[in-house]
Amino acid sequence: MFSTVLIANRGEIALRVARTCRELGIRSVAVYSTADRDSAVVRFADDAVHIGPPSARASYLNMPAIIEAARRSGADAIHPGYGFLSEDPDFAEICEASGITFIGPPPKVMQQLGDKSRARAVMAAAGLPVLPGSDGALTSPADAVETAARIGYPVILKAVAGGGGRGMSVVRDPDELAWAYQDTRAQARAVFGDERVYLERYIDDARHVEVQVLCDGHGGAVHLGERDCSVQRRHQKLVEESPAPHLPPHTREAMCSAALRGATAVGYVGAGTFEFVVTPTHEFHLLEINCRIQVEHPVTEMVTGVDIVREQLKIAAGAPLSFRQEEVVPRGVAIECRINAEDPDRGFAPTPGRLNEFVAPGGPCVRVDTHAYAGWKVGPDYDSLLAKVIVWAPDRDQAIARADRALGEFRVTGDGVRTTKGFLRRILAHPRFRAGDHSTSLVGAMTADPAEVEVPAVASGPPPKPLMPLAGTPAPAHPAPVA
């Protein structure tokens, strides 16, 4: 096992990794920007290294600074968390060249799967079902028009280097495709630094279901079941649960088997997620593969009892998987709700400000992943995620009731700070969600905003402001005990 792990991330995921390191007797090293000087993970970790100013590009995306921090602290491995550099094959190669273990899949695997259009071809060759679409990146508006005419409308344009629900546009009208092509390229260039886009058929009223896999370097591979992530706002997940409600057993089995087949086909090592779109008739097609731990991994941990971060660390250290597929026996239902510092009444606009009150819920089978606390100032530099509330119960009805109770207990107030807590409770109370027959159109139906239905439809006018390619959450601005 490693002696020292540097955590190249921030917010709740950094603290999550540090806690598992401590349980394993591994020395943890946090990195921090100036804005995160007094963050919870900095206080919790065994050591911490300053890596730059608040700008992510000058700190958490600054590869030389992170590698130097690892060298200075004596780290023999780097855990990238999610977002930032977690799926950057160049960073993984630099770690390898520096004699530092990158806790994630090999660079060659990330190169294959990080390019979404290339990953489609690789997975199709492995026998996974993919949606009809372009063969590689589109070369021109005319190429997009020709491909869309061949596969039929509606279609969706996606950034080749995309992820996290960014850089996507749905097109239903052929007259809008050329404009949408240029607009999506501009968004992809601004967010990912790569303007290439591809196109595939878009499925209305679909569900978003993903499969968690773990693979070691000895040929071992297991899946940990599936998660339903259909409750989304503009591709940003709001509520996740495991298992997926009303998914036929044969569909679940086929989907999990397909994920393992795809992982073994490329020599995957570590934790990964295969994301699928499921049609109303329960057919499934691969959307993308995430070569990292997911924000929503706790729901899988709650139903399986597997510490996914622990397995990541052991696999990266060269150990085989500590269990076999038949030993994975999911029990009960887990639901995760993401609380963001956003105002649903103002189009989910971020609401920075100082937290006057922050009291997390408790009680049976309630887990809260957060690093926020009363007195902390929510800043504008990073993502607005404040906390993840995860609950477990023997069945789905009890899990929904427990999640609602926990959200009701959660007290978050601040100067100018608004949260999505109330909106999340509205989701839990919605008849379609309670019945388990919801799809990615649920939030759009709740807000009565056409721009919120499924993927934002292309419309005339200026392109939306690009989202920052960041992950993690704002950090405390001054010292406080770690909850």
SULUR-V948705 format. One record per residue. PHI is phi in whole degrees, -180 to 180 (none if undefined). PSI is psi in whole degrees, 0 to 359 (999 if undefined). D_CENTER is the distance of its C-alpha to the mean C-alpha in Angstrom with 2 decimals. Layout:
# SULUR-V948705
[[PHI/PSI/D_CENTER] [PHI/PSI/D_CENTER]]
This chain:
# SULUR-V948705
[[none/157/26.76] [-68/154/25.82] [-91/323/27.88] [-141/130/25.56] [-118/125/21.81] [-91/134/20.65] [-102/106/17.19] [-89/61/16.11] [-163/191/13.75] [-149/179/14.43] [67/205/13.91] [-64/327/12.92] [-70/326/11.01] [-65/317/14.18] [-67/323/16.38] [-60/315/14.68] [-67/318/15.41] [-61/323/18.83] [-66/317/19.83] [-67/323/19.42] [-57/316/21.31] [-63/319/24.04] [-63/330/24.38] [-90/1/24.89] [75/23/27.37] [-98/133/25.42] [-70/131/26.06] [-110/145/22.96] [-126/123/22.95] [-95/149/20.82] [-112/152/20.77] [-151/148/21.01] [-86/173/21.90] [-58/323/24.95] [-67/338/22.98] [-107/20/21.49] [-54/322/24.85] [-111/32/25.15] [-69/164/21.61] [-61/319/21.19] [-69/328/19.89] [-63/321/22.85] [-74/328/25.17] [-84/322/23.77] [-66/162/23.46] [-74/336/26.70] [-154/163/26.77] [-149/145/25.12] [-131/130/25.61] [-76/133/25.56] [-123/2/24.03] [150/184/24.73] [-74/178/24.78] [-59/326/22.06] [-53/128/21.00] [-61/322/17.80] [-65/334/19.66] [-95/0/22.48] [-135/278/20.63] [-72/346/17.07] [-107/8/17.34] [-89/93/20.96] [-59/312/21.30] [-58/321/25.00] [-66/321/24.57] [-71/317/21.95] [-63/318/24.13] [-64/321/27.16] [-63/321/25.61] [-65/318/25.00] [-64/314/28.59] [-63/326/30.07] [-92/356/28.45] [75/25/29.29] [-73/136/25.79] [-103/1/25.85] [-154/156/22.08] [-127/126/18.94] [-102/120/15.56] [-89/357/13.00] [64/221/10.14] [-124/158/6.83] [70/196/7.60] [46/243/11.39] [-100/14/13.19] [-65/333/10.92] [-120/29/11.48] [-98/108/14.86] [-64/330/17.68] [-63/318/20.28] [-65/319/19.04] [-62/320/19.03] [-67/321/22.54] [-64/319/23.71] [-59/313/22.74] [-61/315/24.67] [-67/335/27.59] [-90/3/27.73] [77/24/28.08] [-117/133/24.77] [-76/127/22.45] [-89/122/18.90] [-85/88/16.75] [174/183/14.91] [-69/162/16.33] [-61/151/19.49] [-54/320/19.55] [-64/326/21.28] [-69/316/18.60] [-64/325/15.92] [-63/321/18.56] [-70/318/18.97] [-94/340/15.45] [-72/330/14.08] [-84/106/16.74] [-61/322/15.58] [-70/323/19.23] [-68/321/20.41] [-62/324/17.88] [-56/313/19.31] [-67/318/22.73] [-63/316/22.02] [-72/325/20.48] [-62/320/23.30] [-65/334/25.76] [-85/0/24.36] [94/9/25.11] [-83/142/21.76] [-73/128/22.19] [-124/156/20.82] [-73/149/21.65] [-58/138/24.72] [-170/194/24.03] [-76/152/25.16] [-89/90/26.13] [87/191/24.07] [-70/146/23.58] [-71/147/25.95] [-102/343/28.95] [-169/166/30.31] [-57/323/30.44] [-64/322/33.13] [-63/318/30.93] [-63/316/28.31] [-63/316/31.17] [-64/317/32.67] [-66/317/29.50] [-63/321/28.72] [-65/327/32.34] [-72/319/32.13] [-95/341/29.12] [93/152/29.74] [-93/156/28.07] [-77/159/25.63] [-128/165/23.42] [-129/132/20.12] [-93/135/19.90] [-134/145/16.77] [-71/133/16.32] [-59/321/16.94] [-95/17/14.75] [-71/175/12.05] [168/161/8.31] [67/20/5.89] [80/13/8.82] [-103/158/11.42] [71/48/14.81] [-136/147/15.81] [-147/131/19.14] [-92/139/20.95] [-128/125/24.67] [-110/340/27.26] [-113/122/30.39] [-55/330/31.65] [-67/343/33.24] [-98/354/29.89] [-67/317/28.34] [-62/317/29.91] [-65/317/28.83] [-63/323/25.26] [-60/312/25.22] [-67/321/26.35] [-67/317/24.07] [-67/323/20.87] [-61/319/22.18] [-65/318/22.77] [-64/316/19.27] [-62/319/17.87] [-64/318/20.47] [-70/322/19.74] [-88/319/15.97] [-113/352/15.73] [72/18/19.41] [-145/113/19.87] [-86/359/21.56] [-68/139/21.60] [-134/158/20.51] [-132/176/21.07] [-137/143/21.87] [-149/166/21.56] [-64/141/22.86] [-104/136/21.06] [-105/119/21.25] [-76/152/22.16] [53/43/21.46] [-96/167/18.86] [-110/150/16.39] [-109/111/12.82] [-127/135/12.84] [-128/154/10.95] [-118/129/12.70] [-88/127/11.95] [-122/155/14.46] [-134/129/16.24] [-132/137/18.91] [-101/180/21.56] [-89/14/23.94] [-118/15/26.78] [91/359/25.83] [-82/140/24.29] [-151/134/21.31] [-137/158/20.08] [-113/155/17.54] [-112/31/16.50] [82/193/16.66] [-121/163/14.35] [-128/140/12.09] [-96/123/12.83] [-123/35/10.22] [-74/338/13.06] [-80/101/13.41] [-136/151/11.93] [-121/112/13.54] [51/48/13.65] [71/2/10.52] [-94/120/8.65] [-70/139/8.05] [-113/319/10.81] [-136/135/11.91] [-131/153/10.93] [-150/158/13.71] [-143/133/15.22] [-78/171/17.41] [-70/128/17.13] [-68/141/20.32] [57/29/23.27] [-87/120/21.83] [-57/142/25.03] [-55/322/25.40] [-70/328/26.31] [-69/317/23.18] [-60/313/20.99] [-64/317/23.09] [-67/321/23.09] [-67/315/19.35] [-65/321/18.78] [-65/320/21.72] [-63/319/20.45] [-62/316/17.20] [-65/322/19.51] [-63/318/21.90] [-66/320/19.46] [-66/315/18.29] [-70/331/21.93] [-64/330/23.06] [-106/5/21.34] [71/41/21.96] [-65/143/18.42] [-137/128/18.38] [111/199/15.84] [-94/137/12.65] [-152/164/10.83] [-132/128/9.39] [-101/118/11.59] [-101/133/10.68] [-126/152/13.95] [-103/133/15.76] [-115/125/18.54] [-78/166/21.72] [-59/339/24.04] [-95/13/26.23] [72/20/23.55] [-81/147/23.37] [-127/149/20.03] [-138/143/18.91] [-69/134/16.20] [-96/302/13.71] [-166/173/11.83] [-125/130/10.86] [-104/118/8.01] [-91/55/10.26] [-167/177/8.50] [-76/149/7.49] [-98/155/4.31] [-56/320/4.43] [-89/16/6.61] [-58/334/8.65] [-61/330/11.62] [-66/325/12.73] [-69/320/13.42] [-61/323/15.16] [-69/325/17.21] [-90/340/18.60] [-107/339/19.23] [77/11/20.19] [-94/128/18.44] [-84/103/17.09] [-67/323/14.35] [-65/320/14.60] [-59/315/18.33] [-65/322/18.21] [-57/312/16.22] [-65/316/19.00] [-67/319/21.78] [-63/315/20.79] [-63/331/20.56] [-81/358/23.95] [101/3/25.43] [-81/151/25.73] [-75/165/25.50] [-56/142/23.30] [-88/4/24.92] [-153/163/25.04] [-103/166/25.74] [-57/319/24.17] [-68/345/26.96] [-87/353/26.18] [-87/108/22.77] [-126/91/23.95] [-61/141/21.41] [-133/136/23.19] [71/199/22.83] [-133/136/19.94] [-122/142/17.00] [-131/136/15.30] [-118/135/12.66] [-120/127/13.23] [-94/121/11.47] [-98/119/14.45] [-113/153/14.41] [-83/76/17.55] [-141/155/18.21] [-107/104/21.30] [-60/333/20.93] [-76/349/24.63] [-123/44/24.22] [67/29/21.52] [61/37/18.73] [-69/139/20.09] [-59/146/18.92] [-128/81/21.59] [-68/158/22.24] [156/175/24.99] [-90/135/26.19] [-80/122/25.30] [-88/330/28.62] [-142/134/27.42] [-149/98/24.37] [-123/110/25.13] [-79/151/22.44] [-75/168/23.43] [-142/209/24.70] [97/179/26.63] [-60/132/26.27] [58/38/22.95] [-118/127/20.92] [-122/136/18.26] [-125/116/16.98] [-98/110/14.46] [-158/166/15.63] [-135/11/17.75] [-85/165/19.52] [-166/164/23.22] [-63/133/26.28] [100/349/27.64] [-82/139/24.46] [-96/119/24.19] [-75/115/20.96] [-97/176/21.13] [-94/1/20.13] [-79/334/18.75] [-132/187/15.05] [-60/156/12.30] [-93/8/13.92] [-64/124/11.94] [-97/318/14.89] [-163/159/14.07] [-119/123/12.45] [-102/118/15.36] [-121/131/15.29] [-126/157/18.52] [-129/147/20.28] [-155/164/23.48] [-64/331/25.72] [-141/172/25.06] [-68/320/22.91] [-60/317/25.54] [-68/325/25.76] [-66/319/22.00] [-63/315/21.94] [-62/319/25.01] [-68/320/23.64] [-63/318/20.42] [-65/318/22.77] [-62/317/25.11] [-65/317/22.56] [-64/323/21.35] [-64/327/25.07] [-75/331/25.76] [-65/122/23.12] [-113/115/25.18] [-134/113/23.68] [-134/157/26.21] [-175/169/26.85] [-71/102/28.77] [82/357/27.18] [-86/127/23.88] [-121/153/22.69] [-129/170/19.72] [-90/11/18.03] [-57/312/19.47] [-64/322/22.26] [-67/323/20.26] [-63/322/18.07] [-68/326/21.44] [-64/321/22.64] [-62/313/19.85] [-62/331/20.83] [-89/351/24.43] [-67/134/24.13] [-56/322/26.36] [-68/321/24.04] [-67/315/21.20] [-62/326/23.85] [-79/346/25.28] [75/20/22.01] [-112/24/22.87] [-79/165/20.33] [-138/190/18.31] [-70/356/16.02] [-89/358/19.25] [-60/310/19.51] [-64/322/18.41] [-62/319/20.62] [-66/324/23.46] [-70/323/23.12] [-91/349/23.27] [54/34/25.85] [-117/114/24.38] [-54/329/24.43] [-70/346/21.83] [-98/354/19.35] [-78/117/20.20] [53/237/17.51] [-88/141/16.87] [-55/128/19.14] [-72/148/22.50] [-72/134/24.26] [-137/163/27.09] [-72/162/29.76] [112/182/29.62] [-69/149/27.72] [-68/153/24.15] [-66/154/21.47] [-65/127/20.70] [-61/142/17.84] [-80/150/14.73] [-71/137/14.35] [-80/63/12.05] [-122/166/10.95] [-140/175/8.53] [91/187/10.07] [-137/163/12.68] [-59/150/16.38] [-110/161/18.69] [-58/151/22.15] [-99/349/25.10] [-154/164/27.66] [-60/146/28.12] [-161/155/27.46] [-62/148/27.25] [-83/124/23.98] [-79/999/23.40]]
